[in-house]
Amino acid sequence: MARKVELYADAKANEKQTGLAVGMLEMCFAGNEKSGDLRHSVMAYLFDVTETKKLWPSQILALLDWLKPEKDSGGAYTPDPMAISEAQTVVAARMKELGQEELL
């Protein structure tokens, strides 16, 4: 992810891009009542921040590049299936980093 952030070092993310990145990251955990907490875990693992307002514009753009949101025929966006899987793996790595045992 650090390499992607470097690619956007001078870029500016607008409010819509920020909202889309947050929404897509949270959608990676759709159906889970703790999707907001899980989104924060991913941000903490990747960028060492848990608040969206503390993300740099380059980090927001890197998130969008990773999540690859696609618009369906109804106009709704969804994250790339691989990004969903990777985000869930990141949460597991974060929990392990924090000392939680793996659940069998």
Backbone hydrogen bonds, N-H to C=O, Kabsch-Sander energy under -0.5 kcal/mol:
donor,donor_aa,acceptor,acceptor_aa,energy
5,V,1,M,-2.2
6,E,2,A,-2.0
7,L,3,R,-1.5
8,Y,4,K,-0.9
8,Y,5,V,-1.0
9,A,6,E,-1.6
11,A,8,Y,-1.6
18,T,14,N,-2.2
19,G,15,E,-2.5
20,L,16,K,-2.4
21,A,17,Q,-2.6
22,V,18,T,-2.4
23,G,19,G,-2.6
24,M,20,L,-2.8
25,L,21,A,-2.3
26,E,22,V,-2.4
27,M,23,G,-2.1
28,C,24,M,-0.9
28,C,25,L,-0.6
29,F,26,E,-1.9
30,A,27,M,-1.9
32,N,29,F,-2.2
33,E,31,G,-0.6
35,S,32,N,-1.7
38,L,34,K,-2.5
39,R,35,S,-2.3
40,H,36,G,-2.1
41,S,37,D,-1.9
42,V,38,L,-2.1
43,M,39,R,-2.3
44,A,40,H,-2.6
45,Y,41,S,-2.4
46,L,42,V,-2.7
47,F,43,M,-3.0
48,D,43,M,-0.6
48,D,44,A,-1.3
49,V,43,M,-0.9
54,K,51,E,-1.7
55,L,52,T,-2.1
59,Q,56,W,-0.6
60,I,56,W,-1.9
61,L,57,P,-2.3
62,A,58,S,-1.9
63,L,59,Q,-2.2
64,L,60,I,-2.2
65,D,61,L,-2.1
66,W,62,A,-2.2
67,L,63,L,-3.2
68,K,64,L,-1.9
70,E,78,T,-2.6
72,D,76,A,-2.9
75,G,72,D,-2.0
78,T,70,E,-1.9
80,D,67,L,-3.1
84,I,80,D,-1.9
85,S,81,P,-2.0
86,E,82,M,-2.6
87,A,83,A,-2.8
88,Q,84,I,-2.0
89,T,85,S,-1.7
90,V,86,E,-2.4
91,V,87,A,-2.0
92,A,88,Q,-1.7
93,A,89,T,-2.3
94,R,90,V,-2.6
95,M,91,V,-2.6
96,K,92,A,-2.1
97,E,93,A,-2.4
98,L,94,R,-1.8
99,G,96,K,-1.5
100,Q,95,M,-2.8
